[in-house]
């Protein structure tokens, strides 16, 4: 409200009551405007914080978050920030490296002789002349690819002595008038469960190679039967993971099953792999996986709260921690994240050097020096990100990312540094991440699982094939035996 000088003087001339009324109106309006300014200020702060958070998320890359490298898209990737020390070795094969040169065999499957038909000097025929010298070259190639059809004929014969009729028997596995054999089914299962081809592309490949391709229904039926035969082995792998003296790596990733978000969980070691699909991510899914609830040994994971609820020794993935520290350094330009990254990598190198030298623990003096540096760096972080002042409001106060990270480092110090005190504990959770990588590749290729039965079949077969590969066993031969009714058992040792 704006008043002219003449209007103000008119109010003054009207007497004290008119002046009081005007002042009361002005004070009321000022109070309303102050309330509105306070509300708008709070709203601006809220929207600014939201914009800042969205910009932070948009700036995240696979180097500063838990996102996979594929999430970086087509934008220009940031300059790599390798966690490895620079090598002094030149590129290429190193001294002592065993080569993989193709070498001739003593007994080839076929020989072709190429002799001169006639003399280039006089033109005389030379077919009957003995060779004075032979030069050999061998070509390694595939034989002609075609299906081999075997007909099984069961005969019935009458005994000449008593006249009784006697009938032969079809071999085990020959159940239908016309059917596909175990080698072709093993190849199809290998393409789908190990090389991750969808049903349609598997059919196309088999058709192109052999001129025949089982229907999708036939492929799905035989995969389900193979998975059923693996039930006892799955139980054995689960029991071995529970009893394993080695650290068990756990992780999970989102997948789509029947068009909805679900979760694929993994528990694994260097020699064993167990997958399970579940609609949930947390405690309910881990109970269904059936490993952590009965285990007493070390579990390596990425600090997801559902894992931390189990009363067993924990080891947190330091690869995740390093990415968080990189992101915090870029966001806040603080000094302590960089110092902590260097210390963690130095700790890792110290453990690897001591292990290579045959030691089972770091010397006490070196360990105390590393611990002291850890405490000094966290103290610097505490000064950079102090706890928020109490506001008197109910509930937990909002804290900065740096403050939350510091609280976690303090609360789970033993789990973060578990690799420093126990050389059997790995520095990171890369084992579980490698085991889940193929599931993400399957999702990129096939999109989703059409049914829960299909997801469970994939998990059981993939658990078997991953375990076989880790133990150096031939995957395709094992699948062929599986379709013949013979289960090849890997070693159930963690």
C-alpha positions as CSV (number, residue, x, y, z in Angstrom):
1,X,0.0,0.0,0.0
2,X,1.4,3.3,-1.1
3,X,0.1,6.7,0.3
4,X,0.9,10.2,-0.9
5,X,2.0,13.0,1.4
6,X,-1.4,14.7,1.2
7,X,-3.1,11.4,2.3
8,X,-0.7,11.1,5.2
9,X,-1.4,14.7,6.3
10,X,-5.1,14.1,6.0
11,X,-4.9,11.2,8.4
12,X,-2.8,13.3,10.8
13,X,-5.4,16.1,10.7
14,X,-8.2,13.6,11.4
15,X,-6.8,13.1,14.9
16,X,-5.0,10.4,17.0
17,X,-7.5,7.6,16.4
18,X,-7.1,7.8,12.7
19,X,-3.3,7.7,13.1
20,X,-3.6,4.6,15.4
21,X,-5.9,2.8,12.9
22,X,-3.5,3.4,10.1
23,X,-0.5,2.2,12.1
24,X,-2.4,-1.0,13.1
25,X,-3.3,-1.7,9.5
26,X,0.4,-1.2,8.4
27,X,1.7,-3.5,11.3
28,X,-0.8,-6.2,10.3
29,X,0.3,-6.1,6.7
30,X,4.0,-6.1,7.7
31,X,3.4,-9.2,9.9
32,X,1.7,-11.0,7.0
33,X,4.6,-10.1,4.6
34,X,7.2,-11.3,7.2
35,X,5.4,-14.7,7.4
36,X,5.3,-14.9,3.7
37,X,9.0,-14.1,3.4
38,X,9.8,-16.8,6.0
39,X,7.8,-19.4,4.0
40,X,9.3,-18.4,0.7
41,X,12.8,-18.5,2.2
42,X,12.2,-22.0,3.5
43,X,10.8,-23.1,0.1
44,X,13.8,-21.6,-1.7
45,X,16.2,-23.4,0.6
46,X,14.3,-26.7,0.0
47,X,14.3,-26.3,-3.7
48,X,18.0,-25.3,-3.8
49,X,18.8,-28.4,-1.8
50,X,16.8,-30.5,-4.2
51,X,18.5,-28.9,-7.2
52,X,21.9,-29.5,-5.6
53,X,21.1,-33.2,-5.0
54,X,19.8,-33.7,-8.5
55,X,22.9,-32.0,-10.0
56,X,25.1,-34.2,-7.8
57,X,23.3,-37.3,-9.0
58,X,23.6,-36.2,-12.6
59,X,27.3,-35.7,-12.2
60,X,27.8,-39.2,-10.8
61,X,29.8,-41.7,-12.9
62,X,30.7,-45.3,-12.4
63,X,34.0,-44.0,-10.8
64,X,32.2,-42.0,-8.0
65,X,29.2,-44.2,-7.3
66,X,28.0,-47.8,-7.3
67,X,26.6,-47.4,-10.8
68,X,27.9,-49.7,-13.6
69,X,30.1,-48.3,-16.3
70,X,27.3,-48.7,-18.8
71,X,25.3,-46.0,-16.9
72,X,27.8,-43.4,-18.1
73,X,26.1,-43.4,-21.4
74,X,27.5,-41.7,-24.5
75,X,28.7,-38.6,-22.7
76,X,32.4,-38.0,-22.6
77,X,33.8,-40.2,-19.9
78,X,35.8,-38.6,-17.1
79,X,39.6,-39.1,-17.0
80,X,40.1,-42.5,-15.5
81,X,41.4,-42.5,-11.9
82,X,43.0,-45.9,-11.5
83,X,43.4,-47.4,-8.1
84,X,46.4,-49.4,-9.2
85,X,50.0,-48.2,-8.8
86,X,51.8,-47.4,-12.1
87,X,53.6,-50.5,-13.4
88,X,57.2,-50.3,-14.5
89,X,56.8,-53.3,-16.9
90,X,56.4,-52.7,-20.6
91,X,53.3,-53.8,-22.4
92,X,53.0,-57.2,-24.0
93,X,54.1,-60.7,-22.9
94,X,56.3,-60.7,-19.8
95,X,59.5,-62.9,-19.5
96,X,58.5,-66.5,-18.6
97,X,55.1,-66.1,-20.1
98,X,53.9,-69.4,-21.6
99,X,52.9,-68.8,-25.2
100,X,49.8,-70.3,-27.0
101,X,51.3,-71.1,-30.3
102,X,49.3,-73.5,-32.5
103,X,51.5,-76.7,-32.8
104,X,51.1,-79.6,-35.3
105,X,49.8,-83.0,-34.2
106,X,51.4,-86.3,-34.9
107,X,48.3,-88.0,-36.1
108,X,45.9,-85.7,-38.1
109,X,42.4,-86.9,-38.9
110,X,43.0,-86.7,-42.6
111,X,45.9,-86.3,-45.0
112,X,46.0,-84.9,-48.5
113,X,49.0,-85.3,-50.7
114,X,49.8,-82.8,-53.4
115,X,52.3,-84.2,-55.9
116,X,53.4,-82.6,-59.2
117,X,51.4,-84.2,-62.0
118,X,54.1,-83.8,-64.6
119,X,57.6,-82.4,-65.0
120,X,57.8,-78.7,-65.6
121,X,61.0,-79.2,-67.6
122,X,60.1,-82.0,-70.1
123,X,56.4,-82.6,-69.4
124,X,56.7,-86.3,-68.5
125,X,54.2,-87.7,-66.0
126,X,55.6,-88.1,-62.5
127,X,52.7,-89.9,-60.6
128,X,54.7,-93.1,-60.0
129,X,58.0,-91.4,-59.0
130,X,58.8,-91.6,-55.3
131,X,59.1,-88.3,-53.4
132,X,62.5,-87.2,-52.4
133,X,61.3,-84.6,-49.8
134,X,58.0,-83.8,-48.1
135,X,56.9,-80.5,-46.6
136,X,54.0,-80.6,-44.2
137,X,51.5,-77.9,-43.2
138,X,48.4,-78.6,-41.0
139,X,45.1,-76.7,-41.0
140,X,43.0,-76.8,-37.9
141,X,39.3,-76.5,-38.8
142,X,35.9,-77.8,-37.9
143,X,34.4,-80.9,-39.5
144,X,31.2,-80.5,-41.5
145,X,28.5,-79.5,-39.1
146,X,25.5,-81.8,-39.3
147,X,23.3,-83.7,-37.0
148,X,24.1,-87.4,-36.6
149,X,20.9,-89.5,-36.5
150,X,21.0,-92.8,-34.7
151,X,18.1,-95.2,-34.9
152,X,17.5,-97.5,-32.0
153,X,15.7,-100.7,-32.9
154,X,14.4,-103.0,-30.2
155,X,13.9,-106.6,-31.4
156,X,11.6,-109.2,-30.0
157,X,12.7,-112.9,-30.4
158,X,11.1,-116.2,-29.7
159,X,13.0,-118.8,-27.7
160,X,13.4,-121.9,-29.9
161,X,13.5,-124.0,-26.7
162,X,10.4,-122.9,-24.7
163,X,8.7,-120.6,-27.2
164,X,8.7,-117.6,-24.9
165,X,8.9,-114.1,-26.5
166,X,11.9,-112.0,-25.3
167,X,12.1,-108.2,-26.0
168,X,15.1,-106.0,-25.9
169,X,15.3,-102.6,-24.2
170,X,15.9,-99.0,-25.4
171,X,19.0,-97.3,-23.9
172,X,18.5,-95.0,-20.9
173,X,17.3,-91.6,-22.1
174,X,15.7,-92.9,-25.4
175,X,12.1,-92.2,-24.5
176,X,10.4,-90.8,-27.6
177,X,9.9,-92.0,-31.1
178,X,11.9,-89.0,-32.3
179,X,13.9,-86.8,-30.0
180,X,17.0,-84.7,-29.7
181,X,20.1,-86.1,-28.1
182,X,22.1,-85.0,-25.0
183,X,24.9,-83.3,-27.0
184,X,22.5,-80.9,-28.8
185,X,20.5,-80.2,-25.6
186,X,23.8,-79.6,-23.8
187,X,24.9,-77.1,-26.5
188,X,21.5,-75.3,-26.3
189,X,21.7,-75.1,-22.5
190,X,25.3,-73.9,-22.7
191,X,24.3,-71.1,-25.2
192,X,21.4,-70.0,-23.0
193,X,22.6,-70.4,-19.4
194,X,26.3,-69.7,-19.9
195,X,26.6,-67.6,-23.1
196,X,23.3,-66.0,-22.2
197,X,21.6,-66.2,-25.6
198,X,17.8,-65.7,-25.6
199,X,15.6,-68.6,-26.8
200,X,15.1,-67.1,-30.3
201,X,18.8,-66.5,-31.0
202,X,19.6,-70.0,-29.7
203,X,17.2,-71.5,-32.1
204,X,18.6,-69.4,-34.9
205,X,22.1,-70.4,-34.2
206,X,21.2,-74.1,-34.0
207,X,19.3,-73.8,-37.3
208,X,22.2,-72.1,-39.0
209,X,24.7,-74.7,-37.8
210,X,22.8,-77.9,-38.1
211,X,19.6,-77.2,-40.1
212,X,17.5,-78.2,-37.1
213,X,16.4,-76.3,-34.0
214,X,14.2,-77.4,-31.1
215,X,11.2,-75.3,-30.4
216,X,11.2,-72.8,-27.5
217,X,8.9,-75.0,-25.6
218,X,11.2,-78.0,-26.0
219,X,14.2,-76.0,-24.9
220,X,12.4,-74.6,-21.8
221,X,11.2,-78.1,-20.9
222,X,14.7,-79.6,-21.0
223,X,16.2,-76.7,-19.1
224,X,13.6,-77.2,-16.3
225,X,14.4,-81.0,-16.2
226,X,18.1,-80.2,-16.0
227,X,17.5,-77.8,-13.1
228,X,15.4,-80.4,-11.2
229,X,18.4,-82.8,-11.4
230,X,20.6,-80.1,-9.9
231,X,18.4,-79.8,-6.7
232,X,20.7,-82.0,-4.5
233,X,23.8,-80.1,-5.8
234,X,22.3,-76.7,-4.9
235,X,21.7,-77.9,-1.4
236,X,25.3,-79.1,-1.2
237,X,26.7,-75.8,-2.4
238,X,24.5,-74.0,0.2
239,X,25.8,-76.3,3.0
240,X,29.4,-75.8,1.8
241,X,29.0,-72.0,1.9
242,X,27.7,-72.2,5.4
243,X,30.7,-74.2,6.6
244,X,33.3,-72.5,4.4
245,X,36.4,-71.3,6.2
246,X,36.9,-68.7,3.5
247,X,35.0,-65.4,3.5
248,X,31.7,-65.6,1.7
249,X,30.9,-62.7,-0.6
250,X,27.2,-61.4,-0.8
251,X,25.6,-59.0,-3.1
252,X,22.3,-58.4,-5.0
253,X,21.1,-56.7,-8.1
254,X,17.7,-55.7,-9.6
255,X,16.2,-57.8,-12.3
256,X,12.7,-57.8,-13.9
257,X,10.6,-60.9,-13.5
258,X,7.1,-61.0,-15.0
259,X,7.4,-57.3,-15.8
260,X,8.1,-56.3,-12.1
261,X,11.2,-55.4,-10.2
262,X,12.8,-58.3,-8.3
263,X,16.2,-59.1,-6.9
264,X,18.9,-61.6,-7.8
265,X,21.0,-62.5,-4.8
266,X,24.4,-64.2,-4.8
267,X,26.6,-65.8,-2.1
268,X,29.9,-67.0,-3.4
269,X,33.6,-67.8,-2.8
270,X,36.5,-68.4,-5.2
271,X,35.2,-72.0,-5.8
272,X,31.4,-71.9,-5.2
273,X,28.5,-69.8,-6.5
274,X,24.9,-69.8,-5.3
275,X,22.2,-67.6,-7.0
276,X,18.6,-67.0,-5.9
277,X,15.8,-64.8,-7.2
278,X,13.4,-63.2,-4.8
279,X,10.8,-60.5,-4.9
280,X,12.4,-58.7,-1.9
281,X,15.8,-57.2,-1.4
282,X,16.3,-57.4,2.4
283,X,16.1,-59.8,5.3
284,X,13.3,-62.0,3.9
285,X,15.3,-62.7,0.7
286,X,18.5,-63.4,2.6
287,X,16.6,-65.9,4.8
288,X,15.4,-67.6,1.6
289,X,18.9,-67.7,0.3
290,X,19.7,-69.7,3.4
291,X,23.4,-69.0,4.0
292,X,23.9,-66.1,6.4
293,X,21.4,-67.2,9.1
294,X,23.4,-70.4,9.7
295,X,26.9,-69.2,9.0
296,X,29.5,-68.2,11.6
297,X,32.3,-67.1,9.3
298,X,33.1,-63.8,7.7
299,X,30.7,-62.2,5.2
300,X,31.9,-59.6,2.8
301,X,29.3,-57.1,1.5
302,X,28.7,-53.4,0.7
303,X,27.2,-52.3,4.1
304,X,23.5,-52.8,3.1
305,X,21.7,-52.8,6.4
306,X,20.0,-56.2,5.9
307,X,23.5,-57.9,6.0
308,X,24.6,-56.1,9.1
309,X,21.7,-57.5,11.1
310,X,23.3,-60.9,11.2
311,X,25.5,-61.6,14.2
312,X,28.6,-62.8,12.4
313,X,31.9,-61.2,11.4
314,X,31.5,-58.6,8.7
315,X,33.9,-57.2,6.2
316,X,32.9,-54.1,4.1
317,X,33.8,-53.6,0.5
318,X,36.5,-51.0,0.3
319,X,36.1,-50.6,-3.5
320,X,32.6,-49.1,-2.7
321,X,34.2,-46.9,0.0
322,X,36.9,-45.6,-2.4
323,X,34.2,-44.5,-4.9
324,X,32.3,-42.7,-2.1
325,X,35.5,-40.9,-1.1
326,X,36.2,-39.9,-4.7
327,X,32.7,-38.5,-5.0
328,X,32.9,-36.6,-1.6
329,X,36.3,-35.2,-2.6
330,X,34.9,-33.8,-5.9
331,X,31.8,-32.4,-4.2
332,X,33.4,-30.8,-1.1
333,X,37.1,-30.4,-2.1
334,X,37.9,-31.5,1.5
335,X,41.4,-32.9,2.2
336,X,40.5,-35.9,4.4
337,X,38.8,-38.1,1.6
338,X,42.0,-37.9,-0.5
339,X,44.2,-38.8,2.5
340,X,41.9,-41.7,3.4
341,X,42.0,-43.1,-0.1
342,X,45.8,-43.0,-0.1
343,X,45.9,-44.7,3.4
344,X,43.5,-47.5,2.3
345,X,45.5,-48.2,-0.8
346,X,48.7,-48.2,1.3
347,X,47.1,-50.6,3.7
348,X,46.1,-52.9,0.8
349,X,49.7,-52.8,-0.6
350,X,51.2,-53.5,2.9
351,X,48.9,-56.6,3.3
352,X,49.7,-57.9,-0.2
353,X,53.5,-57.5,0.3
354,X,53.4,-59.2,3.7
355,X,51.3,-62.1,2.3
356,X,53.7,-62.5,-0.6
357,X,56.6,-62.7,1.9
358,X,54.8,-65.5,3.7
359,X,53.7,-63.5,6.7
360,X,50.3,-64.1,8.4
361,X,50.0,-60.6,10.0
362,X,51.6,-57.2,9.8
363,X,54.3,-56.3,12.3
364,X,52.8,-54.7,15.4
365,X,54.7,-51.4,14.9
366,X,53.5,-51.0,11.3
367,X,50.0,-51.9,12.3
368,X,50.0,-49.2,15.1
369,X,51.4,-46.6,12.7
370,X,48.6,-47.3,10.2
371,X,45.9,-47.2,12.9
372,X,47.2,-43.9,14.2
373,X,47.1,-42.4,10.7
374,X,43.5,-43.7,10.3
375,X,42.5,-41.9,13.5
376,X,44.2,-38.6,12.6
377,X,42.4,-38.6,9.2
378,X,39.0,-39.3,10.7
379,X,39.7,-36.5,13.3
380,X,40.3,-34.2,10.3
381,X,37.0,-35.4,8.8
382,X,35.2,-34.7,12.1
383,X,36.5,-31.1,12.1
384,X,35.4,-30.7,8.4
385,X,31.9,-32.3,9.0
386,X,30.9,-31.6,12.6
387,X,27.6,-33.1,13.9
388,X,24.6,-30.9,13.4
389,X,23.6,-28.7,16.3
390,X,20.4,-29.9,18.2
391,X,17.2,-28.2,17.0
392,X,14.9,-29.5,19.7
393,X,12.7,-31.2,17.1
394,X,11.8,-34.9,17.3
395,X,13.5,-37.4,15.0
396,X,16.9,-37.7,13.5
397,X,18.4,-34.6,12.1
398,X,19.4,-34.5,8.4
399,X,23.1,-34.8,8.0
400,X,25.5,-34.2,5.2
401,X,26.9,-37.0,3.1
402,X,30.3,-36.5,4.6
403,X,28.9,-36.7,8.1
404,X,27.0,-39.9,7.3
405,X,30.1,-41.5,5.8
406,X,32.2,-40.5,8.9
407,X,29.6,-42.0,11.2
408,X,29.6,-45.3,9.3
409,X,33.5,-45.4,9.3
410,X,33.4,-44.9,13.1
411,X,30.6,-47.4,13.7
412,X,31.9,-50.1,11.5
413,X,35.7,-49.6,11.8
414,X,36.4,-53.3,12.4
415,X,34.5,-54.3,9.3
416,X,36.1,-51.7,7.1
417,X,39.6,-52.7,8.3
418,X,39.0,-56.4,8.5
419,X,41.4,-57.1,5.7
420,X,44.2,-55.4,7.7
421,X,43.9,-57.8,10.7
422,X,43.0,-61.0,8.9
423,X,44.9,-61.8,5.6
424,X,42.1,-64.3,4.7
425,X,39.6,-61.4,4.4
426,X,39.7,-59.7,0.9
427,X,40.0,-56.0,0.4
428,X,36.8,-55.7,-1.6
429,X,33.7,-57.5,-2.7
430,X,34.7,-57.8,-6.3
431,X,34.1,-61.6,-6.2
432,X,30.3,-61.1,-5.8
433,X,30.2,-58.2,-8.3
434,X,31.9,-60.4,-10.9
435,X,29.4,-63.2,-10.2
436,X,26.5,-60.8,-10.7
437,X,27.9,-59.2,-13.8
438,X,26.7,-62.0,-16.1
439,X,23.2,-61.7,-14.6
440,X,23.2,-58.0,-15.6
441,X,24.4,-59.0,-19.1
442,X,21.6,-61.5,-19.3
443,X,19.2,-58.7,-18.4
444,X,20.6,-56.4,-21.2
445,X,20.3,-59.2,-23.8
446,X,16.9,-60.7,-22.9
447,X,15.3,-57.8,-21.0
448,X,13.5,-59.8,-18.3
449,X,12.4,-63.2,-17.1
450,X,9.0,-64.2,-18.3
451,X,8.2,-66.2,-15.2
452,X,9.5,-67.0,-11.8
453,X,10.0,-70.6,-12.8
454,X,12.3,-69.4,-15.6
455,X,14.2,-67.2,-13.2
456,X,14.7,-70.1,-10.7
457,X,15.8,-72.4,-13.5
458,X,18.4,-69.8,-14.7
459,X,19.7,-69.3,-11.1
460,X,20.2,-73.0,-10.5
461,X,21.9,-73.7,-13.8
462,X,24.0,-70.6,-13.6
463,X,25.1,-71.6,-10.0
464,X,26.2,-75.0,-11.3
465,X,28.0,-73.6,-14.4
466,X,29.8,-70.8,-12.4
467,X,31.0,-73.3,-9.8
468,X,32.2,-75.7,-12.5
469,X,34.1,-72.9,-14.3
470,X,35.7,-71.6,-11.0
471,X,37.0,-75.1,-10.4
472,X,38.4,-75.5,-13.9
473,X,35.9,-78.2,-15.0
474,X,34.7,-78.4,-18.6
475,X,31.2,-76.9,-18.7
476,X,29.9,-78.3,-21.9
477,X,31.0,-81.9,-21.0
478,X,29.3,-81.5,-17.7
479,X,26.0,-80.4,-19.3
480,X,26.2,-83.3,-21.7
481,X,26.5,-85.7,-18.7
482,X,23.6,-83.9,-17.0
483,X,21.3,-84.5,-19.9
484,X,22.4,-88.1,-19.9
485,X,21.3,-88.4,-16.3
486,X,24.8,-88.3,-14.8
487,X,25.5,-85.3,-12.5
488,X,29.1,-84.2,-12.3
489,X,29.7,-83.0,-8.8
490,X,32.3,-80.3,-8.3
491,X,34.3,-80.1,-5.0
492,X,32.1,-78.7,-2.3
493,X,34.9,-76.8,-0.6
494,X,34.7,-73.0,-0.1
